[in-house]
Amino acid sequence: MSFIVNKNERLNVLVEDLTHDGSGVAKVEGYPLFIPGALPGEEVDIQVGKTLKNYGFGRLINVKKASPDRVDPPCHVFPECGGCQLQHLSYEGQLVQKRKTVRDVMDRIAKLPHVPVHPVKGMDNPWRYRNKSQIPFSEQDGKVVSGFYRSRTHHIVDTDVCIIQSEEADELMSTLKHEMHAFGIDAYDEKAHRGMLRHLIVRKGRATGEIMVVLVTRKKKFPQKEAVVELIKRVVPDVTSIMQNVNDQKTNVIFGDETILLYGKTFIIDSIGPIDFEISARSFYQVNPEQTEVLYGQALEYAQLTGGESVIDAYCGIGTISLFLAQKAKEVYGVEIVPQAIEDAKRNAELNGIDNAHFEAGPAEVVIPKWYADGKRFDVLVVDPPRKGCDEELLKTILEYKPKRVVYVSCNPGTLARDLRILEDGGYRTQEVQPVDMFPHSSHVECVAWLETTL
Ligand code: SAH
């Protein structure tokens, strides 16, 4: 309920801001209205939707005065699909907006208005950057549909093309969709827990061109398996790995426990800079390898390694940053909570002949204090936590032992700013922040921050 605007009322408003998820924000006597599809600087006609005590929503009816940064979204299912939030904003405009988001939290949350936030490092070609697609299949009115889930729902927005993913993923997605009934294969029906094909996963090594296709099926036995393998090979002659994963559970989780090799190898190889990675059907791996190289290059630059340092890589995943750092450091210690990822990290170290990287599975906030208690000392600490930021215990450990330099890689500017404030109060000084655009057309932005102790 609001007393300033009424539901269904038509208004003409000036859009002042953009939220982190891509909605325009206009204020009516200080009361914020969120308007999906509107851009800062625009004059728009809206119809008021839901109103709450402190804010409300508006539906965009007409753009009266468009932003100079407005563009026609090239994708025909934008914005229904929900995968992208900013296709109506020029790429340059997106980068400006993302820098502003970071600047804003550095001022407001970190209280560090003097710390430079550099222009966002973006992509030269911000399309077809994703190296992994996980595409759900379903039946709607007797027809197979595949595409992406509408935001916050389990309704598939049907499409044959996604210009964020590889061309091979497009071709496989549409060919399977249009031809699978002819092979006697139907798509999974989530509600009835019937049908065969649940997900198609396509992974591509950017540097190597190797391609893996995974079909997630409800049952192990599915008709005309061999014919489907031949179909995939016809569509993507360069395919190097075809796998089947069986998931017979009623669940949102994509993968089941059993993975079966149907053709080729069980993994693909990709490289980031000089380091090779072995990626299996379920391995975690960054989805935009071109920008990952930019992100890690920045982390490496801020770490300023000369060859003599002991370095921690906290939240190391499959060791991607650790192996990057190991080339320039005396030794690197990586810690990560998922044991399987640590196994991958160890194998990737071996694959690259790197013997100065050590990995341990466990929570960073437990394992790192243990390393210190064992008498180990570190010069540089790199953290790359999940969206919720660093664990409080980990921040305490950092402040207790004070490694000279901290490099903070973050996928969430809000929690980055919160943690920078805690580290500042404990005696660190943030030197600068470099945002990197890992997900063009989405509202996400990654950052690398460089901190030094004052001691
Ligand atoms: N640096 C890696 C992965 C970063 S994603 C890369 O760039 O590829 C964050 C990682 O933190 C995930 O792999 C997640 O499993 C891990 N993680 C989450 N909580 C953790 C904790 N408490 N301790 C250690 N690792 C954790």
Boltz pocket constraint, residues with backbone or C-beta under 6 A from the ligand:
constraints:
  - pocket:
      binder: B
      contacts: [[A, 284], [A, 285], [A, 286], [A, 314], [A, 315], [A, 316], [A, 317], [A, 318], [A, 319], [A, 320], [A, 321], [A, 335], [A, 336], [A, 337], [A, 338], [A, 341], [A, 362], [A, 363], [A, 364], [A, 365], [A, 384], [A, 385], [A, 386], [A, 391]]
      max_distance: 6.0
